[in-house]
Structures are given as structure tokens and as C-alpha cells.
């Protein structure tokens, strides 16, 4: 039996501001923006190449804005991914990797899968982690 993650709800305080951040700054695809009334709005966005989408909106979750923490976005080239986001205006941390004595600056020298990381957050403080995986990911 497959269990496929298809949709993640991201709690935000301002749907239009979050939509602008994810679509315009992060370059995510806008799939749906539907608001049948003032109590409900669903905005579905998908990171490029992802099988899983994100949803922001009104009337979707009781989680407080900014409480979504540390979800990983897997990329094949962390330096290129970071540069693209920074070029689009996203404040992304420096790249780091785990060395023999703890965190060290820069990507993993051997670019080992799951070894290099960088972080960013949306306007509400929901956090994301870029993680480099160069092998084919299922």
C-alpha cells in the first residue's frame, strides 16, 4: 500500500501576502485560488517538480500562523537553488553541512546526499529547509 503525501496546510495570517511570497518570490506554481465566501478561501501552490502541494487560505486550519516548522525542500544543487531564491528576494541562510565536529559553513565538500542545508522562512515565520540530494529521489 502506497501512502503518498499530496497536500500540506500552511497557516498564514494574510493569504494574499503569503500567496505573493510563495508564487512571486519562491517561484511556486499557483494551482487554485478559490473563495466562495468570506469564511473560506483555498489557495493551492506547488513547488516546481514536487508531487506534493501546499495550501494556504481561510477556514482551513486552526494552527497559528508561523507554527509550521522545518519542512524540507529537496534540491539537486543547493547552491543553484539558494542563488535562485536569493535572486527572487528570499532571505535564505548561508549553506551549511555537518562536519566531524558539528555544523560547518558551505556545502558538504563531497556533495553527499542529505548533507547540505540552507533555511528560509515565509512572512509569518513558517520555516523551510533546503536539502541537497543529487541521486534520483522517488
C-alpha positions in Angstrom: 0.0 0.0 0.0 1.4 3.4 -1.0 0.8 6.4 1.2 1.5 9.5 -0.8 1.8 12.9 0.7 -0.2 15.2 -1.6 -1.1 18.3 0.4 0.2 20.2 3.3 -1.7 23.1 5.0 0.5 26.1 5.9 -1.1 28.5 8.5 -0.7 32.2 7.5 -2.2 35.5 8.7 -2.5 37.2 5.4 -3.4 34.9 2.4 -2.5 37.4 -0.3 0.9 38.3 1.3 1.7 34.6 1.6 0.5 33.8 -1.9 2.8 36.6 -3.3 5.7 35.2 -1.3 5.3 31.6 -2.4 4.3 32.3 -6.1 6.3 35.5 -6.9 9.4 35.2 -4.6 9.7 31.4 -4.3 8.5 30.6 -7.9 5.9 28.0 -6.8 3.1 27.3 -9.3 -0.3 28.6 -8.5 -2.8 25.8 -8.9 -6.0 27.1 -7.3 -7.3 30.3 -5.8 -10.9 29.8 -4.9 -13.0 31.8 -2.4 -16.8 31.1 -2.5 -17.4 33.3 0.6 -15.7 35.4 3.3 -15.2 32.4 5.6 -13.4 30.1 3.2 -10.6 30.5 0.7 -8.2 27.9 -0.6 -5.0 28.8 -2.4 -3.1 25.7 -3.6 0.5 26.1 -4.7 3.1 23.6 -5.8 6.9 23.8 -5.6 8.4 23.2 -9.1 8.9 19.5 -9.6 7.0 18.5 -6.5 4.3 15.8 -6.2 3.1 17.5 -3.0 1.3 20.8 -2.9 0.8 23.4 -0.2 -2.4 25.1 0.7 -2.9 28.4 2.4 -6.2 30.1 3.0 -9.1 31.0 5.3 -11.1 28.4 7.2 -8.6 25.6 6.6 -6.7 25.1 9.9 -6.7 26.3 13.5 -2.9 26.1 13.7 -1.4 29.5 14.5 0.4 31.4 11.7 4.1 30.7 11.8 3.8 27.4 13.5 4.8 25.3 10.5 8.4 24.4 11.1 11.3 22.9 9.2 9.8 21.1 6.2 12.5 20.1 3.8 12.5 21.0 0.1 14.9 18.6 -1.6 17.0 20.1 -4.4 19.7 18.5 -6.6 22.0 21.6 -6.5 21.8 23.6 -3.2 24.0 26.4 -4.4 21.9 27.0 -7.5 18.6 26.7 -5.6 19.8 29.1 -2.9 21.0 31.6 -5.6 17.7 31.4 -7.4 15.7 32.1 -4.2 18.0 34.9 -3.2 17.8 36.4 -6.7 14.0 36.4 -6.3 14.2 38.3 -3.0 14.0 35.5 -0.5 16.2 35.8 2.6 18.0 32.4 2.7 20.6 31.4 5.2 24.1 30.5 4.2 24.6 26.9 3.2 25.9 24.6 5.9 26.9 21.0 6.4 27.5 18.6 9.3 31.2 18.1 9.8 33.2 15.9 12.2 32.8 18.5 15.0 29.4 19.9 14.2 28.0 22.4 11.7 30.5 23.9 9.2 29.9 26.6 6.6 29.4 25.8 2.9 28.0 22.7 1.2 29.3 19.3 2.0 32.7 19.1 0.3 31.8 15.8 -1.4 28.2 16.9 -2.0 27.0 13.7 -0.3 23.2 13.2 -0.4 21.3 14.7 2.5 24.4 16.5 3.7 24.0 20.2 2.8 21.3 22.6 4.1 20.0 26.2 4.0 17.0 27.7 5.6 14.4 30.4 4.9 11.0 31.5 6.3 7.8 33.0 4.9 6.4 36.3 6.1 4.6 34.6 9.1 7.7 32.7 10.2 6.9 29.3 8.8 10.3 27.7 8.2 11.7 25.7 5.3 14.9 23.8 4.9 16.6 23.3 1.5 18.4 19.9 1.5 20.7 18.7 -1.3 20.1 15.2 -2.7 21.8 14.6 -6.0 20.7 11.0 -6.6 17.3 10.3 -8.1 14.6 10.8 -5.5 11.5 8.7 -5.5 
